[in-house]
Amino acid sequence: MQVRITKEILQVIRSAAHQQDISLSEYGRRAGISKAWVSKLQHTEANLSLETAVGLLNAAGYDLKIISK
């Protein structure tokens, strides 16, 4: 089972891809992530590393910020 943050980030990427009419694979390419890894993230229990999450979100025009409480 994917962790919640992985699912949420993938949903953000899917929405951005739909709005811009490009594929998730294209976001992966822009983020320097292989098409195979993007597919694995979508279809398996693989989880995102922080680096991969940042790359995908940046490619979609988002920033990931971690703020202390």
Beta strands, then each sheet from edge to edge (+ up, - down):
end
